[in-house]
Amino acid sequence: MKKTIRFFVGGPAFHPTSEQAQAISTWLGPRYNYEIVDGSEAFDSLDAVDLLVVMGLHWRGMEAEWAGQLAYKPLNVAQKENWRRYVASGRPVLAFHGGIASYDDWPEFSHLLGFCWDWKLTSHLCVETYEVNMGPEPHAITKDIPTFKAIDEIYVNIQVVPDLEIHVHAQTAFHGARFPLIISGYGGRITGAGKTLYLANGHDMRTFQAPEIRLIWQNSVKWLLET
């Protein structure tokens, strides 16, 4: 029986998450079932979901003019409980780029995810070409992926929940500092929690032009669902 991957998408147009989810499902091929859901409805009926991909950027600031004056719809009580139960079941989570900034009115959301954009601490560098370096240790996620370059924005000071056991699998250097781009984690967060993974690369479709991004997604989903 095929496993089901649900993509939580939507938010400002500068992060084209619906288009990205379509591309990723093509990369992964017919071995999985795919659901692409915009907004809080992605947290309805999670019992049949095997992997939740948190891509959408839905937060209180999306109503600002620069963000497109979009209506913010917070998670309701049932959706919050669905999210708790999903993580507590041990099923994996994949957090992608701006998804870590969603639902800032409910801090437990990012705690369960394991990674957080803190609006007082986290920021990003300008969109330009950055070098993505694998390592320091070999891992299934980065298998057969060399150092490569991608057009992207780099997040600075991503927050990780204190009780999460993490490993950094890729990073980039900028003016003497190094910033993590692939972070895996296990446990913590809530009793029963399993794998969580953060893929930072992916501001827009220009990032997806790097063929290595496709390999990262293929390796990541295999690691989350098949190991």
KOLSEMAR-26841 format. One record per residue (C-alpha): x negated, y negated, z. Coordinates in Angstrom, 3 decimals. Each point is the difference from the previous one (the first is absolute). Example, Ala and Ser with C-alpha at 12.3 -4.5 7.8 and 13.67 -1.06 7.14 Angstrom:
<rs>
<r px="-12.300" py="4.500" pz="7.800"/>
<r px="-1.370" py="-3.440" pz="-0.660"/>
</rs>
This chain:
<rs>
<r px="0.000" py="0.000" pz="0.000"/>
<r px="-1.363" py="-3.399" pz="-0.959"/>
<r px="-0.894" py="-2.415" pz="2.767"/>
<r px="1.572" py="-3.451" pz="-0.037"/>
<r px="-1.959" py="-3.251" pz="0.053"/>
<r px="1.936" py="-3.163" pz="0.793"/>
<r px="-1.479" py="-3.394" pz="-0.860"/>
<r px="1.154" py="-2.950" pz="2.123"/>
<r px="-0.353" py="-2.961" pz="-2.388"/>
<r px="1.126" py="-3.572" pz="-0.598"/>
<r px="-0.853" py="-3.458" pz="1.235"/>
<r px="-1.712" py="-2.923" pz="-1.758"/>
<r px="-0.824" py="0.361" pz="-3.689"/>
<r px="-3.734" py="-0.542" pz="0.571"/>
<r px="-0.072" py="3.595" pz="1.281"/>
<r px="1.724" py="1.983" pz="-2.798"/>
<r px="0.613" py="3.046" pz="2.169"/>
<r px="2.834" py="1.491" pz="-2.051"/>
<r px="-2.175" py="-0.003" pz="-3.110"/>
<r px="-2.899" py="1.388" pz="1.998"/>
<r px="2.163" py="2.803" pz="1.414"/>
<r px="1.065" py="0.956" pz="-3.523"/>
<r px="-3.644" py="0.147" pz="-1.088"/>
<r px="-0.991" py="2.089" pz="3.029"/>
<r px="2.802" py="2.513" pz="-0.594"/>
<r px="-1.282" py="0.386" pz="-3.572"/>
<r px="-3.527" py="0.571" pz="1.307"/>
<r px="1.212" py="2.671" pz="2.420"/>
<r px="2.059" py="1.796" pz="-2.638"/>
<r px="2.949" py="2.416" pz="0.227"/>
<r px="-1.109" py="1.959" pz="3.057"/>
<r px="1.961" py="-2.331" pz="2.323"/>
<r px="3.431" py="-1.636" pz="0.127"/>
<r px="-0.057" py="-3.806" pz="0.179"/>
<r px="2.288" py="-2.611" pz="1.522"/>
<r px="-0.676" py="-3.731" pz="-0.390"/>
<r px="2.082" py="-2.019" pz="2.457"/>
<r px="-0.041" py="-3.771" pz="0.478"/>
<r px="0.312" py="-1.357" pz="3.523"/>
<r px="1.327" py="1.369" pz="3.252"/>
<r px="2.061" py="2.720" pz="-1.712"/>
<r px="-3.300" py="1.870" pz="-0.429"/>
<r px="0.344" py="0.876" pz="3.692"/>
<r px="3.400" py="1.637" pz="-0.403"/>
<r px="0.272" py="3.802" pz="0.033"/>
<r px="-3.685" py="0.874" pz="0.339"/>
<r px="0.587" py="3.651" pz="0.931"/>
<r px="-0.666" py="1.267" pz="-3.541"/>
<r px="-3.025" py="-2.252" pz="-0.604"/>
<r px="-3.423" py="1.677" pz="0.145"/>
<r px="-2.137" py="-3.115" pz="-0.510"/>
<r px="1.025" py="-3.608" pz="0.600"/>
<r px="-2.094" py="-2.557" pz="-1.885"/>
<r px="0.266" py="-3.457" pz="1.605"/>
<r px="-0.669" py="-2.473" pz="-2.833"/>
<r px="2.694" py="-2.666" pz="0.294"/>
<r px="-0.632" py="-3.361" pz="1.620"/>
<r px="3.109" py="-0.979" pz="1.952"/>
<r px="-0.540" py="-2.502" pz="2.816"/>
<r px="1.559" py="-3.105" pz="1.481"/>
<r px="-2.117" py="-2.323" pz="-2.150"/>
<r px="1.321" py="1.303" pz="-3.324"/>
<r px="2.672" py="-2.701" pz="0.020"/>
<r px="-2.670" py="-2.681" pz="-0.590"/>
<r px="-0.187" py="-1.637" pz="-3.421"/>
<r px="-3.528" py="1.339" pz="-0.677"/>
<r px="1.247" py="3.549" pz="0.626"/>
<r px="2.968" py="-0.342" pz="-2.356"/>
<r px="2.717" py="-1.019" pz="2.494"/>
<r px="1.055" py="3.598" pz="0.491"/>
<r px="2.514" py="1.080" pz="2.621"/>
<r px="-1.533" py="1.956" pz="2.866"/>
<r px="1.959" py="3.029" pz="1.183"/>
<r px="-1.429" py="1.529" pz="3.195"/>
<r px="0.257" py="3.655" pz="0.900"/>
<r px="3.168" py="0.929" pz="1.839"/>
<r px="0.160" py="2.193" pz="3.100"/>
<r px="0.528" py="3.224" pz="-1.950"/>
<r px="-2.839" py="-0.752" pz="-2.427"/>
<r px="-2.376" py="-0.706" pz="2.874"/>
<r px="0.877" py="3.323" pz="1.592"/>
<r px="-0.454" py="1.777" pz="-3.349"/>
<r px="-3.498" py="-1.491" pz="-0.247"/>
<r px="-0.878" py="1.122" pz="3.539"/>
<r px="1.268" py="3.521" pz="-0.648"/>
<r px="-1.832" py="0.223" pz="-3.302"/>
<r px="-3.381" py="-0.854" pz="1.550"/>
<r px="0.655" py="2.179" pz="3.070"/>
<r px="0.724" py="2.956" pz="-2.315"/>
<r px="-3.647" py="0.060" pz="-1.080"/>
<r px="0.794" py="-0.758" pz="-3.621"/>
<r px="-2.612" py="-2.210" pz="-1.714"/>
<r px="0.113" py="-3.713" pz="-0.710"/>
<r px="-1.815" py="-1.922" pz="-2.724"/>
<r px="-0.280" py="-3.757" pz="0.547"/>
<r px="-0.904" py="-2.086" pz="-3.031"/>
<r px="-1.401" py="-3.537" pz="-0.264"/>
<r px="2.596" py="-2.547" pz="1.236"/>
<r px="2.366" py="2.576" pz="1.438"/>
<r px="-1.771" py="-0.316" pz="3.349"/>
<r px="1.456" py="-3.518" pz="0.384"/>
<r px="3.630" py="1.111" pz="-0.175"/>
<r px="2.584" py="-0.349" pz="2.767"/>
<r px="-2.048" py="-2.395" pz="2.118"/>
<r px="3.068" py="-0.625" pz="2.182"/>
<r px="-0.308" py="3.590" pz="1.291"/>
<r px="-3.593" py="0.761" pz="1.128"/>
<r px="0.742" py="3.692" pz="0.407"/>
<r px="0.190" py="0.302" pz="-3.793"/>
<r px="-3.718" py="-0.627" pz="-0.486"/>
<r px="-0.864" py="1.958" pz="3.149"/>
<r px="1.632" py="3.086" pz="-1.509"/>
<r px="-1.747" py="-0.693" pz="-3.309"/>
<r px="-3.350" py="-0.299" pz="1.778"/>
<r px="-1.158" py="-3.097" pz="-1.885"/>
<r px="1.153" py="-3.592" pz="0.285"/>
<r px="-0.300" py="-3.420" pz="-1.583"/>
<r px="-0.130" py="-2.361" pz="2.974"/>
<r px="1.122" py="-3.414" pz="-1.249"/>
<r px="-2.289" py="-1.682" pz="2.552"/>
<r px="-3.122" py="2.048" pz="-0.799"/>
<r px="0.240" py="1.622" pz="-3.425"/>
<r px="-0.640" py="-1.801" pz="-3.288"/>
<r px="-1.228" py="0.751" pz="-3.510"/>
<r px="-2.748" py="-1.034" pz="-2.364"/>
<r px="0.660" py="-1.441" pz="-3.459"/>
<r px="0.916" py="2.282" pz="-2.880"/>
<r px="-3.180" py="0.864" pz="-1.878"/>
<r px="-2.112" py="3.014" pz="-0.933"/>
<r px="-1.301" py="1.993" pz="2.977"/>
<r px="-2.159" py="3.103" pz="0.229"/>
<r px="1.610" py="2.968" pz="1.727"/>
<r px="-2.492" py="2.250" pz="1.785"/>
<r px="0.842" py="3.524" pz="1.156"/>
<r px="-1.215" py="1.453" pz="3.279"/>
<r px="-1.758" py="0.140" pz="2.315"/>
<r px="1.019" py="3.707" pz="0.266"/>
<r px="1.362" py="2.257" pz="-2.782"/>
<r px="3.760" py="0.549" pz="0.151"/>
<r px="2.736" py="1.580" pz="-2.118"/>
<r px="1.521" py="-3.446" pz="-0.643"/>
<r px="-3.173" py="-1.316" pz="-1.616"/>
<r px="-1.113" py="3.223" pz="-1.708"/>
<r px="-1.570" py="-0.607" pz="-3.437"/>
<r px="0.545" py="-3.766" pz="0.251"/>
<r px="-3.107" py="-2.150" pz="-0.574"/>
<r px="-0.524" py="-3.629" pz="0.953"/>
<r px="2.222" py="-2.109" pz="-2.271"/>
<r px="1.280" py="-3.539" pz="-0.512"/>
<r px="3.585" py="-1.218" pz="0.211"/>
<r px="1.842" py="-3.310" pz="-0.251"/>
<r px="1.725" py="-0.501" pz="3.331"/>
<r px="0.458" py="-2.051" pz="3.143"/>
<r px="-1.798" py="1.323" pz="3.069"/>
<r px="1.688" py="0.037" pz="3.394"/>
<r px="-1.985" py="-1.257" pz="2.972"/>
<r px="0.567" py="1.103" pz="3.622"/>
<r px="2.536" py="2.733" pz="-0.613"/>
<r px="1.175" py="1.086" pz="3.433"/>
<r px="-0.012" py="3.682" pz="1.009"/>
<r px="2.086" py="1.245" pz="2.918"/>
<r px="-2.256" py="0.841" pz="2.975"/>
<r px="1.051" py="3.632" pz="0.426"/>
<r px="-0.585" py="1.050" pz="-3.613"/>
<r px="-2.997" py="2.179" pz="-0.905"/>
<r px="-1.294" py="-1.540" pz="-3.232"/>
<r px="-2.663" py="0.538" pz="-2.672"/>
<r px="-1.044" py="-2.485" pz="-2.687"/>
<r px="-0.505" py="1.581" pz="-3.432"/>
<r px="-0.643" py="-3.045" pz="-2.204"/>
<r px="-0.946" py="-3.627" pz="0.485"/>
<r px="-1.154" py="-3.116" pz="-1.791"/>
<r px="-2.706" py="-2.531" pz="0.847"/>
<r px="0.494" py="-3.749" pz="-0.208"/>
<r px="-2.520" py="-2.606" pz="1.167"/>
<r px="-1.671" py="2.420" pz="2.374"/>
<r px="3.193" py="1.384" pz="1.525"/>
<r px="1.626" py="3.352" pz="-0.743"/>
<r px="3.745" py="0.541" pz="-0.216"/>
<r px="1.758" py="3.409" pz="0.115"/>
<r px="2.078" py="1.010" pz="-3.021"/>
<r px="0.975" py="3.608" pz="0.777"/>
<r px="0.758" py="0.953" pz="3.613"/>
<r px="1.401" py="3.333" pz="1.147"/>
<r px="1.431" py="0.640" pz="3.424"/>
<r px="1.511" py="2.796" pz="2.010"/>
<r px="2.252" py="0.210" pz="3.034"/>
<r px="0.490" py="-2.852" pz="2.434"/>
<r px="2.964" py="-2.305" pz="-0.566"/>
<r px="2.669" py="2.374" pz="1.322"/>
<r px="0.118" py="3.588" pz="1.270"/>
<r px="-0.159" py="2.384" pz="-2.948"/>
<r px="-1.497" py="-2.469" pz="-2.486"/>
<r px="-2.105" py="1.500" pz="-2.801"/>
<r px="-1.982" py="-1.540" pz="-2.840"/>
<r px="0.115" py="-3.627" pz="-1.021"/>
<r px="-2.030" py="-1.609" pz="-2.766"/>
<r px="-0.570" py="-3.592" pz="-1.098"/>
<r px="-0.961" py="-0.874" pz="-3.585"/>
<r px="-0.843" py="-3.703" pz="-0.166"/>
<r px="-0.709" py="-0.345" pz="-3.722"/>
<r px="3.013" py="-1.124" pz="-2.025"/>
<r px="0.894" py="-3.707" pz="-0.131"/>
<r px="1.502" py="0.323" pz="-3.490"/>
<r px="-0.188" py="2.048" pz="-3.183"/>
<r px="-3.472" py="-1.311" pz="-0.793"/>
<r px="-1.347" py="2.103" pz="2.864"/>
<r px="1.599" py="3.076" pz="-1.543"/>
<r px="-2.070" py="-0.499" pz="-3.162"/>
<r px="-2.944" py="1.614" pz="1.820"/>
<r px="0.274" py="3.745" pz="-0.796"/>
<r px="-1.439" py="0.851" pz="3.414"/>
<r px="3.166" py="-1.354" pz="1.661"/>
<r px="1.950" py="2.764" pz="-1.710"/>
<r px="-2.407" py="2.616" pz="1.383"/>
<r px="0.263" py="-1.478" pz="3.502"/>
<r px="3.789" py="0.344" pz="-0.096"/>
<r px="-0.141" py="3.544" pz="-1.323"/>
<r px="-2.522" py="1.058" pz="2.648"/>
<r px="1.851" py="-1.836" pz="2.766"/>
<r px="3.388" py="1.547" pz="-0.646"/>
<r px="-1.531" py="3.460" pz="-0.320"/>
<r px="-1.766" py="-0.495" pz="3.343"/>
<r px="3.162" py="-1.251" pz="1.692"/>
<r px="2.375" py="2.650" pz="-1.337"/>
<r px="-2.087" py="3.048" pz="-0.817"/>
<r px="-2.742" py="0.273" pz="2.642"/>
</rs>
